[in-house]
């Protein structure tokens, strides 16, 4: 049975805008901390404003110094769960899985079960010994509401080798994305830095001093109000494709975080699918490529758009 190791964390920041409630500001700044959890921390004195405890209803002022102490929780075991996996490929040292939208990759605050790691532990118990236990065998990640291909290593040396390929930009990743609006030019490279959004800490944004990020795209089909793209991120920043396309003015269909809050075509996820992975197999040295078809809910959206166009 694998167990997580929890550590206390301290987050501090300066307020940049007057008038918002303290609990709302904190939940926007501290990733994975809900409003209710924030209120509990304030009530128990784990939050200070300018060195003093406060109330959830306190209206913050510019330059207030807020410190949030998130106590370590009792570690929860990461348990195997009999969750079906769509396995594209499997051998003695690795798995290639088509992850569905809605599945979190690894356990985290608020997601202690139902993750890809829980499913992988049931299918292949030895991954518990590969890397950190809460990310057992996981080589890279996809957002919860992004579907598609993801690699799981059964051997620690294989995990390290694959992660090295990702770090050196030697893995070719291809995504299928549908955006709002007609993207122009038909192909191009987006190269602007990405970092944590200063106003909304759970979001990423194009920021001046962020980490370098490079995304290549190519239009594959136009619709009257939408564009189907093939996207190839050269780097692997959090939410990179979503942030870059929104920055260009073409947010992904279904993306309520970086795009339109009211969605018509797709309500329960965004239209982003990791359709192809090409890399060097660590055990054989051969270049391999795997593909995953669009899931039914995304294929249905394209079918509706094509019918409307015709």
C-alpha positions, 0 to 999 in steps of 0.5 A: 500500500503506497502512502502520500507524504504531506508537508505544511505549506505557507503562501504569502502575497500582497493584495493588488486590488481594493474591496474583495473579501479576504476568503475570496482573494485567498481561494483565488491565490492558493491553488486547490484551496476551496472557499470553504477550506479557506474560511476554516483556515481563517477561523482557526487563525492560520491566516494573517493580514499584516501580521494579524488574524482577521475575518473572512468578511474583511475587505482587503486593501491594496498592499495588504500582506496576506500569509496563509498557512496550510497545515499538513493533513493526515496522509491518505493511502493511494489505493488501487481502484478497479477503473477501466483503462483504454490501453493503446499499447503495453509491454514489459516496461511501459503503458500508453493509455488514452485518458478520458476527459474528467479523470485527474492524472494523480491524487492531489488535494480534493482528488484522493481517488478515481485518478489515473494513478489509482487505476494504474496501481490496480492494473499494474501494481509494480508502478507503486515503486516507480517514482513518487508514490502519488505519481506512480509511474506517471511520465507526464500529465494532461489537464483533467478535462483534456483527453488523450495519450499519456505514458506510464512507466513500469520501471523507474529507469524507463520513467527517468529516460522518458522524462529526460526526452520530454525535458529535451523536447525530443517527444513529439506531441500533437493535439486536436483543438477546436477554437472559437472564431476563425483562426488567422493566419492558417498556421503559425508559431505562438511564442510568449511566456506563461506564468501564474496569473497574479490576480487568479492564482489557479489560472495561468496567463501570458506574463512578462516574466513567465517561463518560455513557451512555444506552440505551433499550430495548423488549421485543418478545417474552417467552420463559420464560427470555429476552427479545427486545429492541429497543435504541437506544443514544443514546451510543456507549460501548464495549460499551455495550448489553452492559454496561448490560443486564448491569448491569440483571441481564439479560446478553445470551445468548452473552456470556461476558464480561459474562454466563454463562461457560457458554453453551447457546443460543449459544456462538460469539458474543453475541446482538446485531445492529445491525439499523437505521441512520438518518442524513442522507446527506452528499452529498444531504442526504436522510434515509436508513434501512437495515436488515439481517435477523437472521443465520441463527444468531440466527434459529435461536435464536429459532426454537428458543425459539418451538418450546419455548414453543409 
